[in-house]
């Protein structure tokens, strides 16, 4: 978590690390992402391109 904002941040790449890879994976597969503070918690949105023909 971001120390000051309480919003998620990306940790340095560390494959042996247990946990905290969610945002790292989201950034790897998305075109864009955003984080909004909500009255309770936060909302993370991501734009992911889908193939027109997965076959």
C-alpha positions as CSV (number, residue, x, y, z in Angstrom):
1,X,0.0,0.0,0.0
2,X,1.1,3.5,-0.6
3,X,2.4,4.7,2.8
4,X,0.9,8.2,2.6
5,X,-2.2,7.8,0.5
6,X,-3.4,4.4,1.6
7,X,-3.8,3.5,-2.1
8,X,-2.1,0.5,-3.7
9,X,1.3,0.9,-5.3
10,X,3.5,-1.4,-7.3
11,X,6.3,-3.1,-5.3
12,X,9.6,-3.7,-7.0
13,X,9.7,-6.9,-9.0
14,X,10.5,-9.8,-6.6
15,X,9.3,-13.2,-7.9
16,X,10.0,-15.1,-4.7
17,X,7.9,-12.6,-2.7
18,X,4.7,-14.1,-1.3
19,X,1.7,-12.0,-2.1
20,X,1.3,-8.4,-3.3
21,X,1.5,-9.4,-7.0
22,X,-2.0,-8.4,-7.9
23,X,-1.4,-4.9,-9.1
24,X,1.9,-6.0,-10.8
25,X,-0.1,-8.6,-12.8
26,X,-2.9,-6.1,-13.5
27,X,-0.4,-3.6,-14.9
28,X,1.2,-6.2,-17.1
29,X,-2.0,-7.2,-18.8
30,X,-3.9,-3.9,-18.9
31,X,-3.7,-0.8,-21.2
32,X,-4.7,1.5,-18.4
33,X,-5.7,1.4,-14.7
34,X,-7.0,3.7,-12.1
35,X,-7.6,3.7,-8.4
36,X,-10.3,5.7,-6.7
37,X,-10.8,6.2,-3.0
38,X,-14.3,5.2,-1.9
39,X,-16.2,6.0,1.3
40,X,-15.2,2.5,2.5
41,X,-12.1,1.2,0.8
42,X,-11.0,1.8,-2.8
43,X,-11.9,0.8,-6.3
44,X,-9.4,-0.4,-8.8
45,X,-10.4,-0.3,-12.5
46,X,-8.4,-1.7,-15.5
47,X,-8.8,-1.5,-19.3
48,X,-8.0,-4.9,-20.8
49,X,-7.9,-5.6,-24.6
50,X,-9.8,-8.7,-25.6
51,X,-9.1,-10.6,-28.8
52,X,-11.8,-10.4,-31.4
53,X,-11.4,-14.1,-32.2
54,X,-9.9,-16.2,-29.4
55,X,-9.9,-19.3,-31.6
